[in-house]
Amino acid sequence: MEAFFRTHKYLVEHVNSPVKRELMREIDWSHRLIGIKGSRGVGKTTFLLQYAKENFGTDRSCLYINLNHLYFTERTLVDFADEFRIKGGKTLLIDQVFKYPGWSEELRYCYDHFPELKIAFSGSSVMRLKEENPLLSGVADSYNLRGFSFREYLNLMAGTDFPSVKLDELLCNHTVIASEICNKVKPLAYFQDYLHHGFYPFFLEKRNFSENLIKTMNMMMEVDILFIKQIELTYLPKVRKLLYLLAVNAPSAPNVSQLSKEIQTSRATVVNYIKYLKDARLINMLYPVDEEFPKKPAMVYMHNTNLMYPIRPAQVEEQAVRETFFYNTLHKDNRLNKGEKNTHFLVNQKYNFKIESENIRGRINPDIYYTIDRTEIGRENKIPLWLFGFLY
């Protein structure tokens, strides 16, 4: 255990990356079992270490461990947690929990038998703590860690401290909100960089971002899909090819019959793989109102705009980027469906949105919100695209 304390001390002392302040405040840290889910690359490890640094420093009552460590091939999590609490441990931070066989059972045992011990663990976005895990359902509080919003990216890069806004507030007061922001900073000077590389925090590292993102995408498929869903490794080429085919055409309505021929598998398997890619936060699925999985989606989008560039950087269409950004930034707290008539999205079954490249001329439909790119400040029902990046 001493080796883990030394590693913990080193990691805590050297963690120095941006952290999700709002999520840090949102979590009820008094709860005894907390799950923090998120896609690979969004900073779950950093989040746990930052929590330890800010609340415990190098106090030995808190300990960070990674269950991917070879030590846990011989030692059980229950035994380790028991020894930790006997030695005065109060808070155990567990990373890569899904790499450990029987993690659900042992976490539940710790919860039931070590009431003085608090545990926070990180896991993949593919994990279903409530829907598919009866052992932890009702005892584990689950939170989602997302990549940077445009607001968070802008605050980081420009040294600002803008708060998030709710959708209804934005729709009613967008001109005032945008004006206040633009009086302090030029958001459009940062927006294109965010679309290209601002969602994943590892853009701050001194490595090739696109190469690192491709590696991350492959790990999402190899680990977050195949490992967690227990799919044989021999099917990995089919999953990878499916993602490529979806990515080069996104956003589009998937032709499941054609995709099944391309990757040589059944239509049902294609639809399941699409769902797995969505769970891993590689893509998003858009349905008409009153439809959902297992029906095939009406449209498939990439999960965020950063994922669009490494695959075919010279052929990324600007309109596809605009729609993908809008979907990604709204779906955290809102329900999106396929838009009616000549619109792209129906939000919360009450607001129709049309995504435009620039300020539109001609007849304006008062029942539609027009989301306009390359515009700092809007008016009436014409709203700048970048401003929707302030919803979280």
TITI-856089 format. One record per residue (C-alpha): residue in one letter; x, y, z. Coordinates in steps of 0.2 Angstrom, whole numbers, padded with zeros to 4 digits, always signed. Last residue first. Layout:
! residues N
AXYZ;...
! end
This chain:
! residues 392
Y-0115+0121-0100;L-0127+0131-0112;F-0114+0143-0116;G-0109+0134-0133;F-0126+0140-0139;L-0119+0157-0141;W-0107+0151-0155;L-0122+0149-0167;P-0127+0167-0165;I-0146+0169-0163;K-0159+0175-0176;N-0177+0175-0168;E-0176+0193-0163;R-0159+0199-0165;G-0141+0192-0166;I-0124+0197-0160;E-0107+0190-0165;T-0112+0182-0182;R-0101+0170-0192;D-0114+0156-0190;I-0133+0159-0187;T-0145+0149-0178;Y-0162+0153-0185;Y-0176+0150-0172;I-0192+0145-0181;D-0210+0150-0178;P-0208+0168-0183;N-0203+0162-0201;I-0192+0175-0209;R-0194+0180-0227;G-0179+0186-0236;R-0162+0187-0230;I-0152+0176-0219;N-0136+0180-0209;E-0124+0167-0211;S-0121+0148-0213;E-0138+0144-0206;I-0144+0130-0194;K-0163+0130-0193;F-0171+0127-0176;N-0189+0122-0171;Y-0193+0124-0152;K-0207+0114-0143;Q-0204+0096-0143;N-0189+0098-0131;V-0179+0104-0146;L-0185+0100-0164;F-0169+0101-0175;H-0165+0104-0193;T-0179+0114-0200;N-0188+0114-0217;K-0203+0103-0212;E-0201+0097-0194;G-0184+0095-0186;K-0178+0078-0181;N-0178+0076-0162;L-0167+0084-0148;R-0171+0082-0129;N-0162+0095-0119;D-0149+0095-0104;K-0133+0087-0112;H-0141+0087-0130;L-0138+0105-0133;T-0120+0107-0135;N-0118+0091-0146;Y-0132+0094-0157;F-0127+0112-0161;F-0109+0108-0164;T-0114+0094-0176;E-0126+0105-0185;R-0112+0118-0188;V-0099+0105-0192;A-0110+0097-0205;Q-0113+0115-0213;E-0094+0118-0214;E-0091+0102-0223;V-0075+0092-0218;Q-0067+0086-0234;A-0049+0090-0231;P-0048+0083-0214;R-0054+0066-0218;I-0054+0056-0202;P-0044+0068-0191;Y-0057+0082-0193;M-0074+0075-0189;L-0070+0070-0171;N-0067+0088-0165;T-0084+0092-0170;N-0093+0082-0157;H-0103+0066-0156;M-0103+0063-0175;Y-0120+0064-0182;V-0132+0050-0187;M-0149+0054-0194;A-0166+0046-0194;P-0160+0033-0182;K-0164+0014-0184;K-0177+0008-0173;P-0170-0001-0158;F-0168+0013-0152;E-0180+0028-0152;E-0196+0035-0160;D-0210+0046-0153;V-0203+0062-0161;P-0191+0058-0175;Y-0174+0051-0171;L-0157+0058-0170;M-0142+0047-0166;N-0125+0054-0159;I-0108+0047-0163;L-0091+0043-0155;R-0099+0045-0137;A-0095+0027-0132;D-0114+0025-0130;K-0116+0031-0148;L-0104+0019-0155;Y-0113+0005-0146;K-0129+0011-0153;I-0122+0010-0171;Y-0115-0007-0167;N-0133-0013-0162;V-0140-0006-0178;V-0127-0014-0188;T-0130-0031-0179;A-0148-0030-0183;R-0144-0027-0202;S-0133-0042-0202;T-0114-0042-0205;Q-0103-0040-0220;I-0096-0023-0216;E-0101-0015-0233;K-0116-0027-0235;S-0123-0022-0218;L-0119-0004-0221;Q-0129-0005-0238;S-0144-0012-0229;V-0143+0000-0214;N-0143+0016-0225;P-0139+0028-0212;A-0148+0045-0213;S-0134+0058-0214;P-0123+0070-0204;A-0111+0062-0206;N-0106+0054-0223;V-0087+0052-0219;A-0091+0048-0201;L-0104+0034-0204;L-0092+0025-0216;Y-0077+0027-0204;L-0087+0021-0189;L-0093+0006-0198;K-0076+0002-0204;R-0069+0002-0186;V-0084-0009-0180;K-0081-0021-0193;P-0062-0021-0190;L-0065-0025-0172;Y-0076-0040-0175;T-0061-0052-0172;L-0058-0044-0155;E-0074-0054-0149;I-0087-0043-0141;Q-0089-0042-0122;K-0099-0026-0121;I-0085-0019-0110;F-0070-0025-0119;L-0077-0023-0137;I-0085-0006-0134;D-0076+0005-0122;V-0060-0005-0124;E-0056-0008-0143;M-0068+0005-0149;M-0065+0019-0137;M-0046+0015-0139;N-0047+0017-0157;M-0055+0034-0155;T-0041+0039-0142;K-0028+0034-0154;I-0036+0045-0168;L-0037+0059-0155;N-0019+0058-0151;E-0014+0059-0169;S-0026+0074-0172;F-0019+0083-0157;N+0000+0080-0160;R+0008+0082-0143;K+0012+0096-0131;E-0003+0093-0120;L-0016+0107-0120;F-0026+0098-0134;F-0028+0085-0120;P-0043+0094-0114;Y-0055+0086-0127;F-0068+0098-0134;G-0057+0112-0140;H-0048+0104-0156;H-0056+0109-0172;L-0073+0117-0166;Y-0064+0126-0152;D-0051+0133-0165;Q-0065+0139-0176;F-0073+0148-0161;Y-0059+0157-0153;A-0059+0173-0163;L-0078+0172-0165;P-0079+0174-0146;K-0072+0192-0147;V-0070+0196-0129;K-0076+0208-0115;N-0090+0219-0124;C-0093+0203-0134;I-0099+0194-0119;E-0111+0208-0113;S-0118+0209-0131;A-0121+0191-0133;I-0131+0190-0116;V-0141+0206-0121;T-0145+0199-0139;H-0149+0181-0132;N-0162+0187-0119;C-0177+0176-0123;L-0169+0161-0132;L-0154+0161-0120;E-0165+0162-0104;D-0175+0147-0111;L-0159+0137-0115;K-0151+0140-0098;V-0135+0150-0096;S-0117+0146-0091;P-0106+0158-0082;F-0093+0168-0090;D-0076+0169-0081;T-0063+0175-0093;G-0045+0171-0095;A-0046+0171-0114;M-0040+0153-0117;L-0048+0145-0102;N-0064+0155-0102;L-0066+0152-0120;Y-0064+0133-0118;E-0077+0133-0104;R-0089+0143-0114;F-0086+0132-0130;S-0090+0117-0119;F-0076+0106-0114;G-0078+0088-0114;R-0091+0079-0103;L-0091+0071-0086;N-0107+0062-0082;Y-0113+0059-0065;S-0119+0043-0056;D-0124+0041-0038;A-0122+0023-0033;V-0134+0015-0020;G-0150+0014-0030;S-0143+0004-0044;L-0127-0003-0039;L-0131-0022-0039;P-0144-0020-0052;N-0132-0014-0065;E-0140-0013-0082;E-0151+0003-0082;K-0143+0012-0067;L-0124+0010-0069;R-0125+0008-0087;M-0106+0008-0093;V-0103+0014-0111;S-0098+0031-0104;S-0083+0022-0097;G-0079+0023-0078;S-0072+0033-0064;F-0074+0028-0046;A-0078+0038-0030;I-0078+0028-0014;K-0082+0034+0004;L-0077+0023+0018;E-0086+0024+0036;P-0100+0012+0030;F-0087-0002+0026;H-0098-0017+0025;D-0113-0013+0013;Y-0103+0000+0002;C-0088-0011+0001;Y-0098-0026-0004;R-0107-0016-0017;L-0090-0010-0024;E-0085-0029-0024;E-0100-0035-0033;S-0099-0021-0046;W-0080-0023-0049;G-0081-0042-0052;P-0067-0042-0065;Y-0057-0026-0064;K-0054-0016-0080;F-0071-0008-0077;V-0064+0002-0062;Q-0052+0012-0073;D-0049+0024-0058;I-0054+0022-0040;L-0053+0036-0028;L-0054+0030-0010;T-0060+0042+0004;K-0058+0039+0023;G-0042+0029+0026;G-0037+0028+0044;K-0026+0012+0042;I-0041+0001+0045;R-0049+0010+0031;F-0035+0006+0019;E-0034-0012+0024;D-0052-0015+0021;A-0051-0006+0004;F-0037-0017-0001;D-0046-0033+0004;V-0062-0028-0005;L-0052-0023-0021;T-0044-0040-0022;R-0026-0043-0022;E-0018-0054-0036;T-0022-0047-0052;F-0025-0031-0043;Y-0006-0028-0042;L-0005-0027-0061;H-0013-0010-0060;N-0028-0008-0071;L-0038-0004-0055;N-0030+0013-0054;I-0028+0020-0036;Y-0031+0037-0028;L-0030+0038-0009;C-0038+0050+0004;S-0035+0048+0022;R-0016+0050+0019;D-0017+0068+0017;T-0007+0073+0002;G-0018+0088-0002;F-0035+0083+0005;N-0049+0094-0003;E-0041+0103-0018;K-0028+0090-0022;A-0040+0075-0020;Y-0053+0083-0031;Q-0040+0088-0044;L-0034+0069-0044;L-0052+0063-0047;F-0055+0076-0061;T-0038+0073-0069;T-0042+0054-0070;K-0059+0058-0078;G-0051+0070-0091;V-0062+0070-0107;G-0050+0058-0116;R-0061+0042-0115;S-0079+0046-0114;G-0086+0050-0097;K-0093+0042-0081;I-0091+0047-0063;G-0098+0035-0051;I-0101+0040-0033;L-0103+0029-0018;R-0103+0035+0000;H-0113+0052-0004;S-0105+0067+0005;W-0097+0072-0011;D-0114+0077-0018;I-0108+0082-0035;E-0114+0098-0043;R-0099+0108-0036;M-0086+0098-0045;L-0098+0097-0060;E-0097+0116-0060;R-0079+0117-0058;K-0074+0105-0072;V-0055+0105-0070;P-0042+0113-0080;S-0025+0104-0078;N-0011+0105-0065;V-0009+0088-0057;H+0009+0087-0051;E+0007+0086-0033;V-0008+0075-0034;L+0001+0063-0045;Y+0017+0062-0034;K+0007+0060-0018;H-0004+0046-0026;T+0011+0037-0032;R+0019+0037-0015;F+0003+0032-0007;F+0001+0018-0019;A+0019+0012-0015;E+0015+0012+0003;M+0000+0000+0000;
! end
